[in-house]
Amino acid sequence: MTIRKITSALLIAISFASLAFAGDGEVNFSRDILPLLSDNCFKCHGPDEANRESDLRLDKHESALVKQESGSAALVPGNSEQSELFRRIASTDADLKMPPEDSGKILTEKQITLVKKWIDGGAEWSGHWAFQPPEKPSVPAVTEGWSTKNPIDNFIHVKLKVANLAPENRAAKETLIRRLTLDLTGLPATLQEVDQFLADESEQAYERVVDRLLSSPTYGENMARIWLDAA
């Protein structure tokens, strides 16, 4: 596996990791709302007919928009105050509040605010992100005063500015090989490996370490360990 392939993988990882910054204020249904509904609402208002508590399904957009027997709809796009979904999750009445107390589910104030913002913004609905065709974003402009070595830096810098952070200085070579070896193999670098890396002053020194570690049996053992732990 070459450094170019690793860079491609990092681009994907960074694109998802960057979503963790909420400073841009944008609410994304697939990222922010769907997991919230799935974790807290789908047991009683989801696809499982045997456990569904009413005709209301919150896993279906059209169902969430339909007026129920009470005369209200779970979702009124653009108006959270008229949306029964928001009224229920924001209610302080134990008989009305959703999720119910005996469900063991509790929405945080941040989550409730997120739902309100989503509804007031139009309650846009979309499919799961895994089924959406990928779109190649344009590379952000270079942030003044910050150096970049590849397009990944541009994306990272945009999110760092939103979070009022600044990039760290480049780590020393001893630190780089320690981090890289621990991450890929789960083991510390040997003194010989550190000395070899320090002695390699070429521009491809780091890439060579990456290729060496990825082709080593220890890398495979580390990946297998992680999957076996999960199993």
N, C-alpha and C positions, 0 to 999 in steps of 0.2 A: 504494500500500500504506500503510495507516494505522498509527499507533502501536499501536492495539488489536490489529491482526493481528501486529505485531512482538512484542507482549507474549505473545500466544498461542504464537508460535514459540519465544520465550524460555522459556516454561513447559515446553515439550517438551524443549528443550535442557538446561535446568537439571535436569529429572528424570533425564536420562541422565548428565549431568555429576556429579550428586550421588552416583551409584553408585560413583564412583571412590574415595570415602571408605569404607574397610573397617572403620572404627572400631566400627560397630554389631555386628560379629561374625557377621552373618547370611550364610550361603552360599546363593547363588541358582544353581540348576542352569543355567538358560538363559544367565545372565550370566557365571558363574564356571567352571562345569565343562564345559558343552558345547563352548565354543571350545577349551578345553584338550584335550579328547578329539579334537576334529576336527583340530587342528593336529598332534597327536603320535601318535594311535592309528588314525585312520580309514584311513590308507593300507593297513594290513595287516589291520585289523579293522573295516572300514567297508562301505559299500554296493557298492563295486566288486568284483564277484565275480572278475574276472580277476586282481586283485592281492591278494585276501584270502589270508592265510597259514593260516587255520584256519576251523573252523565258527563260532568266536566272533565275534560282531558287537557292537561297543560303541556302534553307532548305534541299536541296538534294545534297549529296556529288558528285554523278555522273554528275549532271547538272553543278556544279561549276567547274568540270574538263574539260568539253566539250569546244572546241574552238567555239567562237561566229562568227558572220559574219565578224567582224573586223579582225579575224584571231588570236585573243588572247583569252586566257582562264582566267576566274576569279581566278582560283587557279592553280599554278604550284608548286607542293610540292617541298620544298627545295630551291625555288628561288622566293623571294618576289618581286624582281625588275622586273621579267617577269610576275608577277601575276597582272592581271588587277584590282582585288579587292584592293590590297594594293596601286597600282598606283593611283587609284581614291580617296581613303580615305586620301592619303598623298598629293594629288595635291593641289596647291595654285591657280589654274585656276578655277574661279567660274563656268565656263561652264562645267568643267569636274569633279569637286570635288563631292564626295558622302559622306554622304547623301546631297542632294541638299539643298540650303539655304532655299527654301520655305517649306521644310519639317519640319523645327523647330528642327531638330536633329543636334547635334554637337558632334563629337568624340573628346575626349581629346587627348593630345599628349601621355599620358600614354597608352590609349586604342589603339592608332595607333601603338605604339611601341610593344604592346602586340600581335597585329595581325601579325606584321612583324616577331616577334620572333617565333610565332606559325607556320607561313608558312615556314620560314627558317629551322625550326626544323622538317619539313616533313608534316606539315598540317594534323596531325593525326585526324581522324574523329571518333566519337563514339556516341552512342545513349544517350538519357537523363539519368542522373545518377539514376533516380527513377526506371529505368527498367534494371539496371545492377545488376547482382547477387552480394550480399555483400561478401567481402573477409575479413577474420579475420587477422588483421596485427600482426606481431610479436611485442612484447613489447620492446621498446628501453631500452638500458642499463641505469643503474642509473648514473646520472650526479655526478661526483666527488664533494663532499662538500655539496651536497644538499640532504636533507632527504626526503624519500618518505613513504607514508602510504598505497598506493594502486597503481595499474598499471596506473591509470589516471594521477598521478603525473609524471610518466615517459614520457608520451606523451606531457604533458604541458611543462615540463622542456626542451625538445628538441626544441620546438618552442620558448620558452623564450630565449634560448641561441642564436638562429638564429636572434632574434630581439634585441640582446644585453640587455636583461632584466634579472632580478633575482627575485626569488620568495619572497613574503613578509613573515614576521613572522606571525604565527598563531594569529588570532584576539582574543581579550578577549571575555569571555563568554557573557558579556553584549552586545557586538557588534554582536556576532553570533546570538543570539536569536532575536535581533532587525532586522537584515538583513533577517533572515529566516521567521519571522512572517510577515514582510512587503511584502516579495516576494510571499508568499503563500496565504495570506489573504488580502493584501492591507491595513492592519491596523497595528498600533504599538502594541507591546506586552504590556500587563498590568503589573503593578508593582508586582502583585501576581505571574504572570507567570515568570517574571524575577527572583524573589526570589526563586521560586521552582526550576528553572533551576540552579541557583547558588548553591543551597543546595544539588543538585544531583551530587555527586562526582564519580558516577560509569562511566565505559567506554561507557555505552549505553545511557548516558544522552542526547546527541544530537539526536540520533536515536529515542528516545522516544518523543522528541519534534516534530520531523518530522512526526511521525505516528499520534500524537495527532492533529497536524494542518491539515494533509491530511484527517483525518476522521471527521473534524469539518464542520458544515454547512457553516461557513464563507468562507472556501476554495472553496466550490461549488459556492457560490454567487460571489466570486471574478472571478472565471473562466467564469461564465455565463456573468458577466459584460463585460469582455474583448470581448467575442464573440458577445454580443449584440451591443457593440460599433462598431465592425467591420461590423455587419449587417446593 
